[in-house]
Amino acid sequence: MHSHTQHGKGLGNLGAHPTAHPGTKPGGHPGGMIRTLADGSPACKLIAWEVTRSCNLACKHCRAEARLEPYEGELDTVEAKALIDTFPEVGNPIIIFTGGDPMMRPDVYELIRYATDKGLRCVMSPNGTLITPETGAMMREAGVQRCSISIDGPDAASHDEFRGVQGAFDASMRGIGYLKAAGIEFQINTTVTRANLGSFKQIFDLCQSLGAAAWHIFLLVPTGRAAQLGAEVITAQEYEDVLNWFYDFRKTTKMHLKATCAPHYYRIMRQRAKAEGVPVTVENFGLDAMTRGCLGGTGFCFISHVGQVQPCGYLELDCGNVRTTRFPEIWKSSKQFKQFRNQDEYEGKCGICEYHKVCGGCRARAHSMDHNYMGEEPLCSYTPKLAGQQKP
């Protein structure tokens, strides 16, 4: 399954994962400029929609098992279109068609065209191995604005090891070639693990040589099969180090770089910018100046293959199901989403941190590592100014 789309979080942001998903573009604001809805709820900027859980890969970090046939209970075409009809009621969200591999769903191009005709920006997160000249043309005709492709090593040996399929790297490289031929913009998503930390510069060089529109790094959220990765999960200090490296590295390139599932980057960015006397503005930092770290339930959500609405793909909280409650109602009124929108609900140091509004901590890591989705971010080494006064 292509779990770089939670949240997205990668195309604009992408799918199992949140923000920089294939949706966002430097200079444009994800989801248009609508900030709040009529009832005071925040506008939804990104929706990662798992249109199918079927996938031809079995990646080590993924929340799903590989399976070629459709899973039971997936929304049918009529239900899917009815759901798309409700998306404009929550703002002007970018729709990330994710999975699994969304290309495994036969009507996916029909659904993308339907959403595109409603004025919604549609992006896609296939794993890249199934793209052909024919499907590339079908994506383009349906209205796909950008694809995200996951590359987790600078060469076939390292990438295929992580992806669990020999030949995955070469197949993704071929797929990228077909996207370029079809005139579809693409970004590269990379999951940060101990195994590839030392290869980041080479992975970036590969992104640049391929002509990627953006490079998004994802900090591993240990859920699903990723929970077994254990030794691959880097420490809080290593996160701090890699995000500081990322801050410095982004100055060396014009390519759009984004750290996803890494809410603490938005703290580090402000700390470093302040020390350098650089104002945190769109001119200096692009969209990073306007967004916050964890967008789950505040600007982003995930809809599963059976219609369950979640803060992101890594946090399997049942916030409502679109089959029984209209999606806009879930977005506006879900108990969990309302918690995420209120700092008083956060526990530990996240509850008193002065960087809360730009960070928020990763709710999925808090849940998977400490069994409390409102707890403090377990992989953050920062001590807030009000430390010692935090809620238990």
C-alpha positions as CSV (number, residue, x, y, z in Angstrom):
1,M,0.0,0.0,0.0
2,H,1.2,3.4,-0.7
3,S,1.3,4.8,2.7
4,H,2.8,8.2,1.9
5,T,-0.5,9.8,1.9
6,Q,-2.1,10.1,4.9
7,H,-1.8,12.7,5.7
8,G,-0.4,13.0,3.3
9,K,0.3,14.3,4.4
10,G,2.4,14.4,0.8
11,L,0.8,15.7,-2.3
12,G,-0.2,19.0,-1.3
13,N,0.0,16.2,0.9
14,L,-0.4,12.6,0.1
15,G,-2.3,9.6,1.6
16,A,-1.7,7.3,4.4
17,H,-0.3,9.9,5.2
18,P,-0.7,14.7,5.5
19,T,0.6,18.0,4.0
20,A,2.7,18.5,1.0
21,H,0.9,16.3,-0.7
22,P,1.0,16.1,-4.3
23,G,-1.4,18.9,-3.9
24,T,0.5,21.9,-2.7
25,K,2.5,24.1,-5.0
26,P,4.9,26.8,-3.9
27,G,3.1,30.1,-4.2
28,G,-0.4,28.6,-4.0
29,H,-2.3,27.9,-0.8
30,P,-3.6,24.3,-0.5
31,G,-7.3,24.2,-0.7
32,G,-7.7,27.8,-1.9
33,M,-7.9,30.7,0.5
34,I,-11.0,29.7,2.5
35,R,-9.9,29.7,6.2
36,T,-13.1,29.0,8.1
37,L,-16.5,27.7,7.3
38,A,-19.8,29.4,8.1
39,D,-20.1,27.6,11.5
40,G,-16.6,28.6,12.6
41,S,-15.0,25.2,11.8
42,P,-11.6,25.4,10.0
43,A,-11.8,24.7,6.2
44,C,-10.6,21.4,5.1
45,K,-7.6,21.9,2.8
46,L,-6.7,18.3,2.0
47,I,-8.5,15.0,1.9
48,A,-6.6,11.8,1.5
49,W,-9.1,9.3,0.2
50,E,-8.1,5.6,0.2
51,V,-10.3,4.7,-2.8
52,T,-9.0,1.1,-2.5
53,R,-6.8,-0.9,-0.1
54,S,-5.6,-3.2,-2.9
55,C,-2.0,-3.0,-3.7
56,N,0.7,-5.0,-5.5
57,L,3.5,-4.2,-3.0
58,A,4.1,-5.1,0.6
59,C,6.2,-2.2,1.9
60,K,7.8,-2.5,5.3
61,H,6.4,0.8,6.7
62,C,2.8,0.4,5.4
63,R,-0.4,0.1,7.3
64,A,-1.9,-2.5,4.9
65,E,-1.0,-5.9,3.6
66,A,-0.5,-6.5,-0.1
67,R,-3.6,-7.8,-1.8
68,L,-4.5,-7.7,-5.4
69,E,-8.3,-8.3,-5.2
70,P,-10.7,-5.5,-3.9
71,Y,-11.3,-5.5,-0.1
72,E,-14.8,-6.1,1.1
73,G,-16.9,-3.0,1.7
74,E,-15.2,-0.5,-0.6
75,L,-17.4,2.3,-1.6
76,D,-19.0,1.6,-5.0
77,T,-19.0,4.2,-7.9
78,V,-22.4,5.7,-6.9
79,E,-21.4,6.0,-3.2
80,A,-18.0,7.5,-4.2
81,K,-19.6,10.1,-6.4
82,A,-22.1,11.0,-3.7
83,L,-19.2,11.5,-1.4
84,I,-17.4,13.8,-3.9
85,D,-20.6,15.9,-4.1
86,T,-20.1,16.8,-0.4
87,F,-16.4,17.8,-0.6
88,P,-17.0,21.5,-1.6
89,E,-19.1,22.0,1.5
90,V,-15.9,21.8,3.7
91,G,-14.0,24.4,1.6
92,N,-12.0,23.9,-1.5
93,P,-9.9,20.8,-0.6
94,I,-7.3,19.1,-2.7
95,I,-8.3,15.5,-3.1
96,I,-5.6,12.9,-2.9
97,F,-6.6,9.7,-4.5
98,T,-4.6,7.1,-2.5
99,G,-4.6,3.5,-1.4
100,G,-3.4,0.8,-1.5
101,D,-2.6,1.8,-5.0
102,P,-5.4,3.9,-6.4
103,M,-4.7,2.5,-9.9
104,M,-6.0,-0.9,-8.7
105,R,-9.5,0.6,-8.7
106,P,-11.1,0.3,-12.1
107,D,-13.3,3.4,-11.9
108,V,-10.6,5.7,-10.4
109,Y,-10.3,7.8,-13.6
110,E,-14.1,8.3,-13.8
111,L,-14.0,9.5,-10.1
112,I,-11.1,11.8,-10.7
113,R,-12.9,13.3,-13.8
114,Y,-16.1,13.7,-11.7
115,A,-14.2,15.6,-8.9
116,T,-12.2,17.6,-11.4
117,D,-15.4,18.7,-13.1
118,K,-16.6,20.1,-9.7
119,G,-13.5,22.3,-9.6
120,L,-11.5,20.2,-7.2
121,R,-7.8,19.8,-7.6
122,C,-7.1,16.1,-7.9
123,V,-3.8,14.5,-7.2
124,M,-2.8,10.8,-7.0
125,S,-0.4,8.6,-5.1
126,P,0.3,5.4,-7.0
127,N,3.4,3.5,-6.1
128,G,4.6,4.0,-9.7
129,T,5.0,0.3,-10.7
130,L,1.7,0.1,-12.6
131,I,2.0,3.3,-14.6
132,T,2.1,2.7,-18.4
133,P,1.9,5.1,-21.4
134,E,-1.8,4.2,-21.6
135,T,-2.6,4.8,-17.9
136,G,-0.4,8.0,-17.9
137,A,-2.6,9.4,-20.7
138,M,-5.8,8.3,-18.8
139,M,-4.6,10.2,-15.7
140,R,-3.9,13.3,-17.7
141,E,-7.3,13.2,-19.4
142,A,-9.1,12.6,-16.1
143,G,-7.5,15.7,-14.6
144,V,-4.7,14.5,-12.3
145,Q,-2.6,17.5,-11.5
146,R,0.3,15.8,-9.7
147,C,1.4,12.3,-8.7
148,S,3.6,11.4,-5.8
149,I,6.0,8.5,-6.1
150,S,7.8,7.0,-3.2
151,I,11.5,6.5,-3.4
152,D,13.2,5.3,-0.2
153,G,16.7,4.7,-1.4
154,P,19.1,6.1,-4.1
155,D,19.3,2.8,-6.0
156,A,17.4,-0.4,-6.7
157,A,19.1,-2.4,-4.0
158,S,18.1,-0.1,-1.1
159,H,14.7,0.9,-2.4
160,D,13.6,-2.7,-3.3
161,E,14.7,-3.9,0.2
162,F,12.4,-1.4,1.8
163,R,9.5,-2.0,-0.6
164,G,9.6,-5.7,-0.3
165,V,9.6,-6.3,-4.1
166,Q,12.5,-6.9,-6.4
167,G,12.3,-4.6,-9.4
168,A,10.1,-2.0,-7.6
169,F,12.8,0.8,-8.1
170,D,13.1,0.1,-11.8
171,A,9.4,-0.1,-12.3
172,S,8.9,3.3,-10.4
173,M,11.6,4.9,-12.6
174,R,9.8,3.6,-15.7
175,G,6.5,5.0,-14.3
176,I,8.1,8.4,-13.7
177,G,9.2,8.4,-17.3
178,Y,5.6,7.7,-18.4
179,L,4.3,10.5,-16.2
180,K,6.8,13.0,-17.7
181,A,5.8,11.8,-21.2
182,A,2.1,12.4,-20.3
183,G,3.0,15.9,-19.0
184,I,2.0,15.1,-15.4
185,E,3.9,16.8,-12.6
186,F,5.4,14.5,-10.0
187,Q,6.9,14.7,-6.5
188,I,9.1,12.2,-4.7
189,N,8.2,11.1,-1.2
190,T,10.9,9.4,1.1
191,T,10.3,7.8,4.4
192,V,13.2,8.6,6.9
193,T,14.6,5.5,8.5
194,R,18.0,4.7,10.1
195,A,18.8,2.7,6.9
196,N,18.5,5.6,4.5
197,L,19.5,8.6,6.7
198,G,23.1,8.5,5.3
199,S,21.8,8.4,1.7
200,F,19.6,11.6,1.8
201,K,21.8,13.7,-0.3
202,Q,22.0,11.0,-3.0
203,I,18.2,10.6,-2.9
204,F,17.8,14.3,-3.4
205,D,20.2,14.3,-6.3
206,L,18.1,11.5,-7.9
207,C,14.9,13.7,-7.4
208,Q,16.7,16.6,-9.0
209,S,18.0,14.6,-12.0
210,L,14.5,13.1,-12.6
211,G,13.0,16.6,-12.7
212,A,10.7,16.2,-9.6
213,A,8.5,19.2,-8.7
214,A,9.1,18.6,-5.0
215,W,10.7,16.3,-2.5
216,H,8.8,15.4,0.7
217,I,10.5,13.5,3.5
218,F,8.2,11.6,5.9
219,L,9.2,10.8,9.4
220,L,8.1,7.2,10.1
221,V,5.0,6.6,12.1
222,P,5.3,3.2,13.6
223,T,1.9,1.7,12.9
224,G,0.8,-1.3,10.9
225,R,3.8,-3.3,9.6
226,A,6.0,-0.3,10.5
227,A,5.5,-1.1,14.2
228,Q,7.7,-4.1,13.5
229,L,10.5,-2.0,12.1
230,G,11.7,-1.2,15.7
231,A,15.4,-0.5,15.0
232,E,14.5,1.6,11.9
233,V,12.7,4.2,14.0
234,I,15.2,7.0,14.7
235,T,15.4,8.7,18.1
236,A,14.1,12.1,19.1
237,Q,17.7,13.6,18.8
238,E,18.2,12.0,15.4
239,Y,14.8,13.6,14.3
240,E,16.1,17.0,15.6
241,D,19.4,16.5,13.7
242,V,17.7,15.5,10.4
243,L,15.2,18.3,10.6
244,N,18.0,20.8,11.2
245,W,19.9,19.4,8.3
246,F,16.7,19.7,6.2
247,Y,16.4,23.4,7.2
248,D,19.9,24.1,6.0
249,F,19.6,21.9,2.9
250,R,16.5,23.6,1.6
251,K,18.6,26.8,1.2
252,T,20.7,25.1,-1.4
253,T,18.0,24.3,-3.9
254,K,15.1,25.9,-5.7
255,M,13.1,22.6,-5.5
256,H,10.1,22.6,-3.2
257,L,11.1,20.6,-0.1
258,K,8.7,19.6,2.7
259,A,9.0,17.6,5.9
260,T,5.8,15.6,6.6
261,C,4.7,13.8,9.7
262,A,7.4,16.0,11.3
263,P,5.4,18.7,13.1
264,H,8.5,19.7,15.1
265,Y,10.1,21.0,11.8
266,Y,7.8,24.0,12.1
267,R,9.3,24.8,15.6
268,I,12.9,24.2,14.3
269,M,12.2,26.4,11.3
270,R,11.1,29.3,13.5
271,Q,13.9,28.8,16.0
272,R,16.6,28.8,13.3
273,A,15.0,31.7,11.4
274,K,14.8,33.8,14.6
275,A,18.5,33.0,15.3
276,E,19.4,34.1,11.7
277,G,17.2,37.2,11.8
278,V,15.1,35.9,8.9
279,P,11.3,36.7,9.1
280,V,9.0,33.7,8.7
281,T,7.1,34.9,5.6
282,V,5.8,33.3,2.4
283,E,8.6,35.1,0.5
284,N,11.2,33.4,2.6
285,F,9.6,30.0,3.4
286,G,6.8,29.5,0.9
287,L,3.8,27.5,2.2
288,D,5.8,26.4,5.3
289,A,5.2,29.9,6.7
290,M,1.4,29.4,6.5
291,T,0.8,25.9,7.7
292,R,1.2,24.0,10.9
293,G,2.8,20.6,11.6
294,C,0.0,18.2,12.3
295,L,-3.0,19.0,10.2
296,G,-5.0,16.0,11.2
297,G,-8.6,17.1,12.0
298,T,-7.6,20.8,11.6
299,G,-6.9,21.1,7.9
300,F,-6.6,17.5,6.7
301,C,-8.4,14.2,7.0
302,F,-8.3,10.7,5.7
303,I,-11.2,8.6,4.4
304,S,-10.7,4.9,4.4
305,H,-11.8,2.4,1.7
306,V,-14.9,1.6,3.7
307,G,-15.8,5.3,4.4
308,Q,-14.3,5.7,7.9
309,V,-13.1,9.3,8.5
310,Q,-9.9,9.5,10.4
311,P,-7.4,12.4,11.3
312,C,-4.9,10.7,9.1
313,G,-4.1,7.3,7.7
314,Y,-1.8,6.4,10.5
315,L,-4.3,7.1,13.3
316,E,-7.2,4.7,13.0
317,L,-9.7,6.6,15.1
318,D,-13.3,6.2,14.0
319,C,-14.5,9.8,13.7
320,G,-17.6,8.8,11.8
321,N,-18.5,6.9,8.6
322,V,-19.7,8.7,5.4
323,R,-22.2,5.8,4.9
324,T,-24.1,6.8,8.0
325,T,-23.2,10.5,8.5
326,R,-22.6,13.1,5.8
327,F,-18.9,13.9,5.5
328,P,-19.3,17.7,6.1
329,E,-21.1,16.9,9.4
330,I,-18.2,14.6,10.5
331,W,-15.6,17.3,9.6
332,K,-17.4,20.0,11.5
333,S,-18.7,18.0,14.5
334,S,-16.5,14.9,15.2
335,K,-15.6,14.8,18.9
336,Q,-12.0,13.9,18.1
337,F,-11.6,16.6,15.5
338,K,-12.9,19.2,18.0
339,Q,-10.3,17.9,20.5
340,F,-7.5,18.5,17.9
341,R,-8.7,22.0,17.4
342,N,-8.4,23.0,21.1
343,Q,-4.9,23.2,22.8
344,D,-6.5,22.7,26.2
345,E,-7.3,19.1,25.2
346,Y,-3.6,18.3,24.7
347,E,-1.6,16.6,27.5
348,G,2.0,16.6,28.6
349,K,4.3,19.2,27.1
350,C,2.3,19.6,23.9
351,G,-0.5,21.1,26.1
352,I,1.7,24.0,27.3
353,C,4.2,24.4,24.4
354,E,4.5,27.9,23.0
355,Y,5.0,26.3,19.5
356,H,1.7,24.4,19.7
357,K,-0.1,26.5,17.1
358,V,2.6,25.8,14.5
359,C,3.4,22.2,15.5
360,G,0.8,20.2,17.4
361,G,3.0,17.1,17.7
362,C,2.2,13.9,15.8
363,R,-1.0,12.5,17.2
364,A,-0.5,9.1,15.5
365,R,2.9,8.6,17.1
366,A,1.5,9.6,20.5
367,H,-1.2,7.0,20.0
368,S,1.0,4.2,18.6
369,M,3.9,4.7,21.0
370,D,2.2,5.8,24.2
371,H,-1.5,4.7,23.6
372,N,-2.8,8.3,24.0
373,Y,-3.6,10.3,20.9
374,M,-3.8,13.5,22.9
375,G,-0.5,12.9,24.7
376,E,2.8,14.6,24.0
377,E,4.8,13.9,20.8
378,P,7.0,11.0,21.9
379,L,9.9,11.9,19.5
380,C,10.4,15.5,20.4
381,S,13.3,16.6,22.5
382,Y,12.2,20.2,23.0
383,T,11.5,21.5,26.5
384,P,8.7,24.2,26.4
385,K,9.3,27.5,28.4
386,L,6.4,26.5,30.7
387,A,7.9,23.1,31.5
388,G,7.2,22.0,35.0
389,Q,3.7,23.5,34.7
390,Q,2.4,20.9,32.3
391,K,-0.7,18.9,32.8
392,P,0.0,15.3,34.0
